[in-house]
Every structure is written in structure tokens, then in C-alpha cells.
Amino acid sequence: MTVAFRAGLPAGLLPGFLSLVAAYLIGSGSSTRAFALVVGPAALIWISRRAENGLLLGLGLIMCVPVSVTFGLAQLDVLRLAAFKSLAGVVVLLARADSRHERVHLTLVDVALGMFTLMAVISWYATVHVHGAFMSSLLYVVPLSFFWAGRLFGAGIRNKLRYALAVLALPGLLSIAYETFVLRHPMFASSATYQWADRVGTLFRSGGVFIGPPSAASILGMTAIVGIGVLPYQEGRRRSLLRICIAGSIVGLLLTLTRGPIVGFVLGVGVYAVASAPTMRTFFRRSMASRRRSGST
């Protein structure tokens, strides 16, 4: 019998130990902590391989996991955990010697967000320190990691992230459609406190995995616009899948019956069409020319 060793330990020792600890936590009622124990190290290893994986994982958490879910602590909800994953990707990107991130030229938006972060630190330092004040201040500014991740990654990676964001809207659409046409009540929120429930004189409005119709409509409207922007750069099956996801985002947006995000989506598409008209004309001319050349050969 042979036993494989890695770094002086049997290869199966660490997974076995983690499995035992996870089983103990599940048995004691701490299933969320057990899940974090198993998934957390695997996520960090995955992020360390490619920096953009942190942002991908963060986007996946936001788009596919209800925002009411917490991981061990009441303050560690899905949105903050996703921000920490994105921050881990930024750290990996800056720490790797062979990484090629874009050179950031400071803009007014960068300066404004820097001042916002500085004011949060000054506010924490100047006030009386109560228990948990530092963590509360940290969680207040950590979501800015999404902005800095987008600024540091190159254009090629940003297009991949936009494509992933548009595709990740599909689970949200399915949850909204299931609540609207099958359940007729919220699946991830309490029916007793749900503001958009089917009561006398009101119509049920689904929020799906996003908990409420306003947040669902806002997110799906943005993912549809992002998908439209990245559609010309896709080909084959990826292009077909993206078209389905864009159409699904628009359908989900309409199912929420939320007027503000619908108007915002229409205006956003109009602004995008005007701003990108020269680029789109050049793109379509080149694609038609390449098709003619391929047809002639």
C-alpha cells in the first residue's frame, strides 16, 4: 500500500479534516459556517489563479443568491461578501509580478471616491470608538472594490466580465417568472411582510432572487444594457446565448411592473445608441465586408 504525501502531509488529510469539521458544524446547527468552511478555501484558491475570478465570483453571488442570506454574521450578507471577493481579486492583481493591469489615470470620479473613503476613515477615527465601529466603517467602503476592479482590469477582461454579468441575469429571470406564474407569492421573502404581495385591490409583483421588484427591475435593466453593449463582440453560440439572456432580462424587467427602471432602461438604450453610433457603423461595415469575402471564397 502506498500513501501520497504533499508538503509532509498525506494528500487526503486536509480535505478529510475539513469534512469532519463541516460535519460537526452541520450537526450543531451551524450549516452556514460549515458551507463557508468548505467553499471559502476553494474560492480563494480559484481567485488566486486569475484575478478576475474574484470579480466573477462576486457578481455570481449578487446575481444568484438572495440578498437576505448571511454567512455566520448578520453584517456579512451576500452583497458584502461579494465585495470582499472582488477586493481579493484586486489584491491578487496588484500582488502578482506578472500581472498586466491597466495604468490608471486619475479622473474626477476617482478623486471623489478617494475623498469618500478618506471621509469614512476620518469619521471612524474622530468619533468615540464603540464595539464593531471599525468593521462597520470597513464594510461601508468595501463595495468600492467593484469600481476599482473595473478600473484596473484591461478591456479584454472587462468584456468577459460584461458577458458574464449579462448571462448571470438568467437565474434571476427564472426566479421572477416562477414567482409570477406559478407560486403567486415570494419565494425568498416573508409573505407577511412583503410589500408587493397579492392583496385586495393590488397586483402581485415579483422580485425573485432580488427580493423586491424595484431592485430586480434596476438590476435586469442594467444587465440588458450591458449585454447589448457586448453583443457585437460575440460570435457563434456565445452570441446566441447572449441574445437569449438580453431578451430574458427585458422580459423580467417588464414582469416586475416597476415604472421607474423601465423608463430608465429605455433612456439608457437611447443614450447608448447615440453614443456608440459611429463605432457600431464601423463594426457592421467590417462584419459585412468579412462576410462578403468569406462568401466569395
PAZAPA-4460 file (N, C-alpha, C; in steps of 0.05 Angstrom, whole numbers, plus 32768, in hexadecimal, padded with zeros to 4 digits):
% residues 297
    n_x    n_y    n_z   ca_x   ca_y   ca_z    c_x    c_y    c_z   seq   type   mol
   8011   7FE8   8000   8000   8000   8000   8012   8019   8000     1      M     A
   800B   802C   7FEF   801B   8045   7FED   8009   805C   7FF6     2      T     A
   8016   8070   8002   8008   8088   800B   8016   80A0   7FFE     3      V     A
   8006   80B0   7FF0   8012   80C8   7FE4   8015   80DE   7FF8     4      A     A
   802B   80EC   7FF8   8030   8102   800A   8034   811C   7FFB     5      F     A
   8029   8131   8007   802D   814C   7FFC   8034   815E   8013     6      R     A
   804B   816B   8011   8055   817D   8025   8056   8170   8041     7      A     A
   805D   8156   8041   8061   8148   805A   8048   813C   8066     8      G     A
   8030   8140   8059   8017   8136   8064   800A   8124   804F     9      L     A
   7FFB   8110   8058   7FEC   80FF   8045   7FD9   8111   8035    10      P     A
   7FD6   810A   801B   7FC7   811B   8009   7FAA   811E   8012    11      A     A
   7F9E   810A   801E   7F82   810B   8025   7F7D   8115   8041    12      G     A
   7F93   811C   8050   7F8F   8123   806C   7F80   813E   806F    13      L     A
   7F88   8152   8060   7F7B   816C   8063   7F5E   816C   805A    14      L     A
   7F57   8160   8043   7F3B   815E   803C   7F2B   814E   8050    15      P     A
   7F37   8138   805A   7F29   8128   806E   7F24   8137   8088    16      G     A
   7F38   8147   8090   7F34   8157   80A8   7F1E   816C   80A4    17      F     A
   7F1F   817A   808D   7F0A   818E   8088   7EEE   8181   8087    18      L     A
   7EED   8169   807C   7ED3   815B   807B   7EC9   8155   8096    19      S     A
   7EDA   814C   80A8   7ED2   8146   80C4   7EC8   815F   80D2    20      L     A
   7ED7   8175   80CF   7ECF   818E   80DC   7EB5   8197   80D0    21      V     A
   7EB1   8195   80B6   7E98   819D   80A9   7E81   818C   80B3    22      A     A
   7E85   8172   80B6   7E70   8160   80C1   7E69   8167   80DD    23      A     A
   7E7D   816E   80ED   7E77   8177   8109   7E67   8190   810A    24      Y     A
   7E6E   81A4   80F8   7E60   81BD   80F8   7E43   81B9   80EF    25      L     A
   7E3F   81A8   80DB   7E24   81A2   80D2   7E14   8195   80E8    26      I     A
   7E20   8182   80F6   7E13   8174   810C   7E0B   8187   8123    27      G     A
   7E1B   819B   8127   7E16   81AE   813D   7E04   81C6   8134    28      S     A
   7DFA   81C4   811B   7DE8   81D9   8112   7DF5   81F0   8103    29      G     A
   7E0F   81EF   80FF   7E1D   8205   80F1   7E22   81FE   80D4    30      S     A
   7E0D   81F9   80C5   7E11   81F0   80A9   7E1E   8206   8098    31      S     A
   7E18   8220   809E   7E23   8236   808E   7E41   8237   8092    32      T     A
   7E4B   8234   80AB   7E67   8234   80B0   7E75   821B   80A3    33      R     A
   7E67   8205   80A3   7E72   81ED   8096   7E75   81F2   8078    34      A     A
   7E61   81FE   806C   7E63   8205   8050   7E7A   8218   804A    35      F     A
   7E7D   822C   805C   7E93   823F   8058   7EAE   8231   805B    36      A     A
   7EB0   821E   806E   7EC9   8210   8072   7ED2   81FF   805A    37      L     A
   7EBE   81F4   804C   7EC5   81E3   8035   7EC9   81F4   801C    38      V     A
   7EB8   8207   8018   7EB9   8217   7FFF   7ECE   822D   8000    39      V     A
   7ED2   8239   8018   7EE5   824F   801B   7F01   824A   8010    40      G     A
   7F0E   8235   801A   7F29   822F   8010   7F2A   8229   7FF2    41      P     A
   7F16   821B   7FE8   7F15   8215   7FCB   7F12   822F   7FBB    42      A     A
   7F02   8241   7FC5   7EFE   825B   7FB7   7F18   826B   7FB7    43      A     A
   7F26   826C   7FCD   7F3F   827A   7FCE   7F54   826F   7FBB    44      L     A
   7F55   8254   7FB9   7F68   8247   7FA6   7F60   824E   7F8A    45      I     A
   7F46   824E   7F84   7F3D   8255   7F69   7F44   8272   7F62    46      W     A
   7F40   8284   7F75   7F46   82A0   7F70   7F64   82A4   7F6C    47      I     A
   7F75   8295   7F7B   7F92   8299   7F79   7F9C   8291   7F5D    48      S     A
   7F8E   8280   7F4E   7F97   8278   7F34   7F94   828F   7F20    49      R     A
   7F7D   829C   7F20   7F78   82B3   7F0F   7F6A   82C8   7F1F    50      R     A
   7F74   82E0   7F1D   7F6A   82F6   7F2E   7F4D   82FC   7F27    51      A     A
   7F45   82FA   7F0E   7F29   8300   7F07   7F15   82ED   7F12    52      E     A
   7F1F   82D5   7F1C   7F0C   82C2   7F28   7EFF   82CD   7F41    53      N     A
   7F0D   82DF   7F4F   7F01   82EB   7F67   7EE9   82FC   7F5F    54      G     A
   7EEB   830C   7F4B   7ED4   831C   7F42   7EBE   830A   7F36    55      L     A
   7EC6   82F5   7F28   7EB1   82E3   7F1D   7EA2   82D5   7F34    56      L     A
   7EB0   82CD   7F48   7EA3   82C0   7F5F   7E91   82D4   7F6E    57      L     A
   7E9A   82EC   7F71   7E89   8301   7F7D   7E70   8306   7F6E    58      G     A
   7E73   8308   7F53   7E5B   830D   7F42   7E48   82F5   7F44    59      L     A
   7E53   82DD   7F45   7E42   82C5   7F47   7E32   82C4   7F61    60      G     A
   7E3F   82CD   7F77   7E31   82CD   7F91   7E1A   82E1   7F90    61      L     A
   7E1F   82F9   7F85   7E0B   830E   7F85   7DF3   8306   7F73    62      I     A
   7DF9   82F9   7F5C   7DE4   82F4   7F48   7DD4   82DA   7F4F    63      M     A
   7DE0   82C7   7F5D   7DD4   82AD   7F61   7DCC   82A6   7F7D    64      C     A
   7DD5   82B5   7F91   7DCF   82AF   7FAD   7DBE   82C5   7FB8    65      V     A
   7DA8   82BF   7FC6   7D97   82D4   7FD2   7DA7   82E6   7FE5    66      P     A
   7DA2   8300   7FE3   7DB2   8313   7FF3   7DAC   8310   8011    67      V     A
   7D97   8302   8019   7D91   82FF   8035   7DA2   82EA   8042    68      S     A
   7DB1   82DA   8033   7DC1   82C4   803E   7DDA   82D0   804B    69      V     A
   7DE0   82C7   8063   7DF8   82CF   8072   7E0A   82B7   8077    70      T     A
   7E23   82BC   807B   7E37   82A6   807F   7E44   82A9   809A    71      F     A
   7E37   829D   80AE   7E43   829C   80C9   7E3C   82B5   80D9    72      G     A
   7E41   82CD   80CE   7E3C   82E6   80DC   7E26   82F5   80CE    73      L     A
   7E16   8304   80DD   7E00   8313   80D2   7E0A   8329   80BE    74      A     A
   7E22   8333   80C4   7E2D   8348   80B2   7E39   833D   8099    75      Q     A
   7E40   8323   8098   7E4D   8317   8081   7E37   830B   806F    76      L     A
   7E2A   831D   8060   7E15   8314   804E   7E22   830F   8032    77      D     A
   7E11   8309   801F   7E1A   8301   8005   7E29   8319   7FF7    78      V     A
   7E1E   8331   7FF9   7E2A   8348   7FEC   7E46   834D   7FF7    79      L     A
   7E49   834C   8011   7E64   8352   801C   7E77   833B   8017    80      R     A
   7E6E   8322   8018   7E80   830C   8011   7E89   830E   7FF4    81      L     A
   7E76   8315   7FE2   7E7E   8319   7FC6   7E92   832F   7FC3    82      A     A
   7E8F   8344   7FD2   7EA3   835A   7FD1   7EBE   8351   7FDA    83      A     A
   7EBF   8340   7FEF   7ED9   8336   7FF9   7EE6   8324   7FE4    84      F     A
   7ED6   8314   7FD6   7EE1   8303   7FC0   7EED   8314   7FAA    85      K     A
   7EDF   832A   7FA3   7EE9   833C   7F8F   7F03   8349   7F99    86      S     A
   7F04   8351   7FB3   7F1C   835C   7FBE   7F33   8349   7FBE    87      L     A
   7F2D   832F   7FC3   7F42   831B   7FC1   7F4E   8319   7FA5    88      A     A
   7F3D   831C   7F91   7F47   831C   7F76   7F59   8333   7F70    89      G     A
   7F52   834B   7F7B   7F63   8363   7F77   7F7E   835F   7F84    90      V     A
   7F7E   8353   7F9D   7F97   834E   7FAB   7FA8   833B   7F9B    91      V     A
   7F9C   8325   7F90   7FAC   8312   7F80   7FB7   8320   7F68    92      V     A
   7FA7   8331   7F5B   7FB1   833E   7F43   7FC9   8350   7F49    93      L     A
   7FC8   835F   7F5F   7FDD   8371   7F66   7FF6   8362   7F70    94      L     A
   7FF1   834B   7F7D   8008   833C   7F89   8018   832C   7F76    95      A     A
   800B   8322   7F60   8019   8311   7F4D   802D   8322   7F3D    96      R     A
   8045   8318   7F3C   805A   8327   7F2D   8056   8327   7F0F    97      A     A
   8049   8311   7F05   8045   830F   7EE8   802A   8319   7EDF    98      D     A
   801B   8326   7EF1   8001   8330   7EE9   8004   8349   7ED8    99      S     A
   7FF2   834C   7EC5   7FF2   8363   7EB3   7FD8   8372   7EB5   100      R     A
   7FD6   8381   7ECB   7FBE   8391   7ECE   7FC1   83AC   7EC0   101      H     A
   7FAB   83B8   7EBB   7FAC   83D2   7EAD   7FB8   83E7   7EBF   102      E     A
   7FC6   83FA   7EB2   7FD0   8411   7EC0   7FB9   8424   7EC5   103      R     A
   7FB4   842A   7EDE   7F9D   843A   7EE5   7FA5   8458   7EE5   104      V     A
   7F97   8467   7ED4   7F9A   8484   7ED4   7F82   8490   7EE4   105      H     A
   7F89   849E   7EF9   7F75   84A8   7F0C   7F61   84BB   7EFE   106      L     A
   7F48   84B7   7F04   7F33   84C8   7EFA   7F25   84D5   7F12   107      T     A
   7F12   84E6   7F0C   7F02   84F3   7F22   7EF3   84DE   7F32   108      L     A
   7EE9   84C9   7F25   7EDA   84B4   7F33   7EED   84A5   7F46   109      V     A
   7F06   84A0   7F3E   7F19   8493   7F4F   7F1F   84A4   7F68   110      D     A
   7F23   84BE   7F63   7F28   84D0   7F7A   7F11   84D2   7F8D   111      V     A
   7EF8   84D2   7F82   7EE0   84D4   7F92   7EDE   84BB   7FA4   112      A     A
   7EE2   84A3   7F98   7EE0   848B   7FA8   7EF7   8489   7FBC   113      L     A
   7F0F   8493   7FB5   7F24   8494   7FC8   7F1D   84A6   7FE0   114      G     A
   7F11   84BD   7FDB   7F09   84CF   7FF0   7EF3   84C2   8001   115      M     A
   7EE1   84B4   7FF4   7ECC   84A6   8003   7ED8   8491   8016   116      F     A
   7EEB   8482   800D   7EF9   846E   801E   7F08   847C   8035   117      T     A
   7F15   8492   802F   7F24   84A1   8043   7F12   84AC   8058   118      L     A
   7EFB   84B6   8050   7EE8   84C1   8064   7EDD   84AB   8076   119      M     A
   7ED9   8493   806B   7ED0   847D   807B   7EE4   8475   8090   120      A     A
   7EFE   8476   8088   7F13   846F   809C   7F15   8485   80B1   121      V     A
   7F14   849F   80A8   7F15   84B5   80BB   7EFE   84B4   80CF   122      I     A
   7EE6   84AE   80C4   7ECE   84AC   80D5   7ED1   8496   80EA   123      S     A
   7EDD   847F   80E2   7EE1   846A   80F6   7EF6   8472   810A   124      W     A
   7F0B   847F   8102   7F21   8486   8115   7F18   849D   8128   125      Y     A
   7F08   84AF   811E   7F01   84C7   812E   7EEA   84C2   8142   126      A     A
   7EDB   84AC   813F   7EC5   84A7   8151   7ECD   8494   8167   127      T     A
   7EBC   8492   817B   7EC1   847F   8191   7EC0   8463   8187   128      V     A
   7ED4   8453   818C   7ED5   8438   8182   7EC4   8426   8193   129      H     A
   7EB0   841B   8186   7E9F   8407   8193   7EA6   83EC   8187   130      V     A
   7E9B   83D7   8193   7EA1   83BC   818A   7E96   83B8   816D   131      H     A
   7EA8   83B0   815B   7EA0   83AA   8140   7EA0   83C3   812E   132      G     A
   7EA9   83DA   8138   7EA9   83F2   8127   7EBB   83F0   810F   133      A     A
   7ED3   83E4   8114   7EE6   83E2   80FD   7EDB   83D0   80E7   134      F     A
   7ECF   83B9   80EF   7EC4   83A7   80DB   7EAD   83B4   80CC   135      M     A
   7E9D   83C3   80DA   7E87   83D1   80CD   7E91   83E5   80B9   136      S     A
   7EA6   83F4   80C0   7EB2   8407   80AD   7EBF   83F9   8095   137      S     A
   7ECB   83E2   809B   7ED8   83D3   8085   7EC3   83C8   8071   138      L     A
   7EAD   83BD   807C   7E98   83B3   806B   7E8B   83C9   805B   139      L     A
   7E8D   83E2   8064   7E81   83F8   8057   7E90   83FF   803D   140      Y     A
   7EAA   83FB   803C   7EBA   8403   8025   7EC3   83EB   8014   141      V     A
   7EC1   83D2   801E   7ECA   83BB   800F   7EBC   83B8   7FF4   142      V     A
   7EA1   83BE   7FF1   7E95   83BB   7FD7   7EA2   83CC   7FC1   143      P     A
   7EB2   83DF   7FC8   7EC1   83EE   7FB3   7ED5   83DD   7FA4   144      L     A
   7EDA   83C5   7FAF   7EED   83B3   7FA1   7EE3   83AB   7F86   145      S     A
   7EC8   83AB   7F82   7EBE   83A5   7F67   7EC7   83BB   7F53   146      F     A
   7EC6   83D4   7F5C   7ECF   83E9   7F4B   7EEC   83E7   7F44   147      F     A
   7EFD   83E2   7F58   7F1A   83E1   7F52   7F21   83C8   7F42   148      W     A
   7F13   83B3   7F46   7F18   839B   7F36   7F12   83A1   7F18   149      A     A
   7EFC   83AF   7F13   7EF6   83B6   7EF8   7F0A   83C9   7EEC   150      G     A
   7F16   83DA   7EFC   7F29   83EE   7EF2   7F44   83E1   7EEC   151      R     A
   7F4B   83CC   7EFC   7F66   83C0   7EF9   7F68   83AB   7EE3   152      L     A
   7F52   839C   7EDF   7F53   8387   7ECA   7F53   8393   7EAE   153      F     A
   7F60   8385   7E9C   7F62   838E   7E80   7F47   838C   7E72   154      G     A
   7F46   8397   7E5A   7F2D   8398   7E4A   7F24   837C   7E43   155      A     A
   7F37   836A   7E3D   7F2F   834E   7E36   7F22   8340   7E4D   156      G     A
   7F2C   8343   7E65   7F21   8336   7E7C   7F06   8343   7E83   157      I     A
   7F05   835E   7E80   7EEB   836B   7E86   7ED5   8362   7E74   158      R     A
   7EDB   835B   7E5A   7EC6   8350   7E49   7EBD   8335   7E52   159      N     A
   7ED0   8325   7E5C   7EC8   830B   7E67   7EB6   830E   7E80   160      K     A
   7EBD   8322   7E90   7EAD   8326   7EA8   7E91   8331   7EA1   161      L     A
   7E8F   8342   7E8C   7E75   834B   7E83   7E64   8334   7E78   162      R     A
   7E71   8323   7E69   7E63   830B   7E5F   7E58   82FA   7E76   163      Y     A
   7E69   82F5   7E8A   7E61   82E5   7EA1   7E4A   82F2   7EB0   164      A     A
   7E4B   830D   7EB3   7E36   831B   7EC1   7E1B   8318   7EB2   165      L     A
   7E1C   831A   7E98   7E03   8317   7E88   7DF8   82FB   7E8A   166      A     A
   7E0A   82E7   7E8A   7E00   82CB   7E8B   7DF6   82C4   7EA7   167      V     A
   7E03   82CF   7EBC   7DFB   82C9   7ED7   7DDF   82D5   7EDE   168      L     A
   7DD4   82E5   7ECD   7DB9   82EF   7ED1   7DA4   82DA   7ECD   169      A     A
   7DAB   82C4   7EBF   7D97   82AF   7EB8   7D8B   82A2   7ED1   170      L     A
   7D9B   829A   7EE6   7D8E   828F   7EFE   7D7A   82A2   7F0B   171      P     A
   7D81   82BC   7F0B   7D6E   82CF   7F17   7D54   82D1   7F07   172      G     A
   7D56   82D0   7EED   7D3E   82CF   7EDC   7D2D   82B7   7EE2   173      L     A
   7D3A   829F   7EE4   7D2B   8287   7EEA   7D1C   8288   7F05   174      L     A
   7D2A   8294   7F19   7D1D   8296   7F33   7D05   82A9   7F32   175      S     A
   7D07   82BF   7F23   7CF1   82D1   7F20   7CD9   82C4   7F11   176      I     A
   7CE0   82B6   7EFC   7CCA   82A9   7EEC   7CBD   8293   7EFD   177      A     A
   7CCC   8285   7F0D   7CC0   826F   7F1E   7CAE   827B   7F33   178      Y     A
   7CB6   8291   7F3F   7CA5   829E   7F53   7C8C   82AA   7F46   179      E     A
   7C8F   82B5   7F2E   7C78   82C3   7F21   7C63   82B0   7F17   180      T     A
   7C6C   829A   7F0A   7C59   8289   7EFC   7C52   826F   7F0C   181      F     A
   7C62   8268   7F1F   7C5D   824E   7F2D   7C56   8253   7F4A   182      V     A
   7C68   825F   7F5A   7C64   8262   7F76   7C4F   8277   7F7E   183      L     A
   7C51   828E   7F71   7C40   82A5   7F77   7C45   82B0   7F93   184      R     A
   7C5D   82AA   7F9E   7C66   82B6   7FB7   7C84   82B5   7FB7   185      H     A
   7C91   82C5   7FC7   7CAF   82C6   7FC7   7CBB   82AC   7FD0   186      P     A
   7CD0   82A4   7FC4   7CDE   828B   7FCA   7CF5   8290   7FDE   187      M     A
   7D01   82A8   7FDE   7D18   82AE   7FEF   7D13   82C3   8004   188      F     A
   7CFA   82CB   8007   7CF3   82DF   801B   7CDA   82D6   8029   189      A     A
   7CD5   82E2   8041   7CBD   82DB   8050   7CA4   82E6   8044   190      S     A
   7C90   82D6   803F   7C77   82E0   8033   7C69   82F3   8045   191      S     A
   7C6D   82F1   8060   7C5F   8303   8072   7C69   8320   8070   192      A     A
   7C83   8323   806B   7C8F   833E   806A   7C95   8347   804E   193      T     A
   7C8F   8337   803A   7C95   833E   801E   7C83   8355   8015   194      Y     A
   7C8E   836B   800C   7C7F   8383   8006   7C6F   8380   7FEC   195      Q     A
   7C77   836E   7FDA   7C6A   836C   7FC0   7C5B   8352   7FBD   196      W     A
   7C4F   8348   7FD4   7C40   832F   7FD3   7C25   8333   7FC6   197      A     A
   7C18   831D   7FBF   7BFE   831D   7FB2   7BE8   8320   7FC7   198      D     A
   7BE1   8339   7FCB   7BCB   833F   7FDE   7BB3   834B   7FD0   199      R     A
   7B9F   8351   7FDF   7B87   835C   7FD3   7B8D   8378   7FC6   200      V     A
   7B87   837A   7FAD   7B8B   8393   7F9F   7BA7   8398   7F95   201      G     A
   7BB9   8385   7F99   7BD5   8387   7F90   7BDC   836F   7F80   202      T     A
   7BF1   8372   7F6F   7BFA   835D   7F5E   7C15   8353   7F68   203      L     A
   7C19   8339   7F69   7C33   832E   7F72   7C49   8336   7F5F   204      F     A
   7C5F   8340   7F6A   7C77   8347   7F5B   7C8E   8338   7F66   205      R     A
   7C9B   8329   7F54   7CB0   8316   7F5C   7CCB   8325   7F5D   206      S     A
   7CDB   831D   7F71   7CF7   8326   7F73   7D0B   8310   7F6F   207      G     A
   7D02   82F7   7F71   7D13   82E1   7F6D   7D2A   82E0   7F81   208      G     A
   7D41   82D8   7F77   7D59   82D6   7F88   7D63   82F1   7F91   209      V     A
   7D59   8306   7F85   7D61   8322   7F8D   7D4F   832D   7FA3   210      F     A
   7D3C   831D   7FAD   7D2B   8323   7FC4   7D14   8336   7FBD   211      I     A
   7D1A   834D   7FAF   7D05   8360   7FAA   7D05   8368   7F8C   212      G     A
   7CED   8370   7F82   7CEB   8379   7F66   7CFD   8390   7F5E   213      P     A
   7D00   83A5   7F6F   7D11   83BC   7F67   7D2E   83B3   7F62   214      P     A
   7D39   83A4   7F75   7D55   839B   7F71   7D58   8388   7F5A   215      S     A
   7D44   8376   7F57   7D45   8363   7F40   7D44   8372   7F25   216      A     A
   7D32   8385   7F23   7D30   8394   7F0A   7D49   83A4   7F04   217      A     A
   7D55   83B0   7F19   7D6D   83C0   7F15   7D84   83AF   7F0B   218      S     A
   7D87   8398   7F18   7D9D   8386   7F10   7D99   837B   7EF4   219      I     A
   7D81   8371   7EEE   7D7C   8365   7ED4   7D7E   837A   7EBE   220      L     A
   7D76   8393   7EC3   7D79   83A8   7EAF   7D96   83AD   7EA9   221      G     A
   7DA7   83AD   7EBE   7DC4   83B2   7EB9   7DD1   839B   7EAB   222      M     A
   7DC9   8382   7EB2   7DD6   836B   7EA5   7DCE   836A   7E88   223      T     A
   7DB5   8372   7E81   7DAD   8372   7E65   7DBD   8386   7E55   224      A     A
   7DC2   839E   7E61   7DD2   83B2   7E53   7DEF   83A9   7E50   225      I     A
   7DFA   839D   7E65   7E15   8392   7E63   7E17   837C   7E4D   226      V     A
   7E03   836B   7E4C   7E02   8356   7E38   7E01   8361   7E1C   227      G     A
   7DF1   8376   7E18   7DEF   8383   7DFD   7E0A   838F   7DF5   228      I     A
   7E18   839A   7E09   7E32   83A6   7E03   7E47   8392   7DFB   229      G     A
   7E46   837A   7E06   7E5B   8366   7E00   7E53   8353   7DEA   230      V     A
   7E3A   8354   7DE1   7E30   8342   7DCD   7E40   8342   7DB3   231      L     A
   7E48   835A   7DA8   7E56   8359   7D8F   7E71   834B   7D8F   232      P     A
   7E7C   8346   7DA7   7E96   833A   7DA9   7E95   831C   7DAE   233      Y     A
   7E7D   8310   7DAD   7E79   82F3   7DB1   7E73   82E6   7D97   234      Q     A
   7E79   82CC   7D95   7E74   82BD   7D7D   7E69   82A1   7D84   235      E     A
   7E5B   8295   7D72   7E52   8279   7D75   7E3F   8275   7D8C   236      G     A
   7E44   8260   7D9B   7E32   8259   7DB1   7E32   826E   7DC7   237      R     A
   7E48   827A   7DCC   7E49   828F   7DE0   7E37   82A6   7DD8   238      R     A
   7E36   82AD   7DBF   7E25   82C3   7DB6   7E07   82BB   7DB9   239      R     A
   7E01   82A2   7DB2   7DE5   8298   7DB5   7DDC   8298   7DD2   240      S     A
   7DEE   828E   7DE4   7DE7   828E   7E00   7DE3   82AA   7E0B   241      L     A
   7DF4   82BC   7E02   7DF2   82D8   7E0B   7DD8   82E5   7E02   242      L     A
   7DCF   82DF   7DEA   7DB6   82E9   7DE0   7D9F   82DF   7DF2   243      R     A
   7DA0   82C6   7DF9   7D8B   82BA   7E0B   7D8B   82C8   7E26   244      I     A
   7DA2   82CD   7E31   7DA5   82DA   7E4B   7D9B   82F7   7E4A   245      C     A
   7DA2   8305   7E34   7D98   8321   7E32   7D7A   8322   7E30   246      I     A
   7D6E   8310   7E20   7D51   830F   7E1E   7D45   8307   7E38   247      A     A
   7D52   82F5   7E47   7D48   82ED   7E61   7D49   8303   7E75   248      G     A
   7D5E   8313   7E74   7D60   832A   7E87   7D4A   833E   7E81   249      S     A
   7D44   8343   7E68   7D2F   8356   7E61   7D13   834B   7E6A   250      I     A
   7D0F   8331   7E66   7CF5   8325   7E6F   7CF3   8326   7E8D   251      V     A
   7D09   831F   7E9B   7D08   8321   7EB8   7D03   833E   7EC2   252      G     A
   7D0F   8351   7EB4   7D0B   836D   7EBB   7CED   8375   7EB8   253      L     A
   7CE1   836C   7EA3   7CC4   8372   7E9F   7CB3   8363   7EB3   254      L     A
   7CBA   834B   7EBB   7CAA   833C   7ECE   7CA9   8349   7EEA   255      L     A
   7CBD   8359   7EF0   7CBD   8366   7F0B   7CA9   837C   7F0D   256      T     A
   7CA0   8387   7EF6   7C8C   839C   7EF5   7C95   83B5   7F05   257      L     A
   7CAF   83BB   7F02   7CBA   83D2   7F10   7CC1   83E7   7EFC   258      T     A
   7CB3   83FE   7EFD   7CB4   8412   7EE8   7CCF   841F   7EE6   259      R     A
   7CDB   8427   7EFD   7CF4   8436   7EFC   7D0B   8428   7EEE   260      G     A
   7D11   8410   7EF5   7D27   8401   7EE7   7D20   83FC   7ECA   261      P     A
   7D07   83F8   7EC3   7D00   83F4   7EA7   7D06   840D   7E96   262      I     A
   7CFE   8424   7EA1   7D04   843E   7E94   7D22   8442   7E92   263      V     A
   7D30   843C   7EA8   7D4D   843E   7EA8   7D5A   842C   7E93   264      G     A
   7D50   8414   7E90   7D5B   8402   7E7C   7D58   840D   7E60   265      F     A
   7D40   8417   7E5A   7D3B   8423   7E3F   7D4E   843A   7E3A   266      V     A
   7D50   844C   7E4E   7D63   8463   7E4B   7D80   8459   7E48   267      L     A
   7D87   8445   7E57   7DA2   843A   7E56   7DA9   842F   7E3A   268      G     A
   7D96   8420   7E2F   7D9A   8415   7E14   7D9C   842C   7E00   269      V     A
   7D8C   8441   7E03   7D8E   8457   7DF1   7DA9   8466   7DF3   270      G     A
   7DB2   846A   7E0B   7DCC   8477   7E0F   7DE3   8466   7E03   271      V     A
   7DE1   844B   7E07   7DF5   8439   7DFD   7DF5   843A   7DDE   272      Y     A
   7DDD   843A   7DD2   7DDB   843A   7DB5   7DE8   8453   7DA9   273      A     A
   7DE3   846A   7DB6   7DEE   8483   7DAC   7E0C   8484   7DB0   274      V     A
   7E15   847C   7DC8   7E32   847E   7DCE   7E43   846A   7DBE   275      A     A
   7E38   8453   7DB8   7E48   843E   7DAA   7E42   843C   7D8D   276      S     A
   7E33   844F   7D81   7E2C   844E   7D65   7E44   844C   7D52   277      A     A
   7E59   845D   7D55   7E6F   845A   7D43   7E7E   8440   7D45   278      P     A
   7E82   8437   7D5E   7E8F   841D   7D62   7E7F   8406   7D56   279      T     A
   7E65   8406   7D5A   7E54   83F1   7D50   7E53   83F0   7D32   280      M     A
   7E53   8408   7D25   7E54   8409   7D08   7E6D   83FC   7CFD   281      R     A
   7E84   8403   7D0A   7E9D   83F8   7D01   7E9E   83DA   7D05   282      T     A
   7E93   83D0   7D1B   7E93   83B4   7D21   7E82   83A5   7D0D   283      F     A
   7E6A   83AF   7D06   7E59   83A1   7CF4   7E64   83A2   7CD7   284      F     A
   7E72   83B8   7CD0   7E7E   83B8   7CB5   7E94   83A3   7CB3   285      R     A
   7EA4   83A1   7CC8   7EBA   838D   7CC8   7EAE   8370   7CC7   286      R     A
   7E99   836B   7CD7   7E8D   8350   7CD8   7E81   8349   7CBD   287      S     A
   7E74   835C   7CB0   7E68   8357   7C96   7E7D   8352   7C81   288      M     A
   7E93   8361   7C82   7EA9   835D   7C6F   7EB6   8342   7C73   289      A     A
   7EB9   8339   7C8C   7EC5   831E   7C91   7EB2   8308   7C87   290      S     A
   7E98   830C   7C8A   7E85   82F8   7C80   7E86   82F6   7C61   291      R     A
   7E89   830E   7C54   7E8A   830D   7C37   7EA4   82FE   7C2D   292      R     A
   7EBA   8303   7C3B   7ED3   82F6   7C34   7ED1   82D8   7C38   293      R     A
   7EC5   82D0   7C4F   7EC3   82B4   7C55   7EAF   82A6   7C41   294      S     A
   7E9A   82B5   7C38   7E87   82AA   7C25   7E93   82A7   7C09   295      G     A
   7EA5   82BA   7C02   7EB1   82B8   7BE7   7EC6   82A1   7BE5   296      S     A
   7ED2   829B   7BFC   7EE5   8285   7BFC   7ED7   826A   7BFF   297      T     A
***
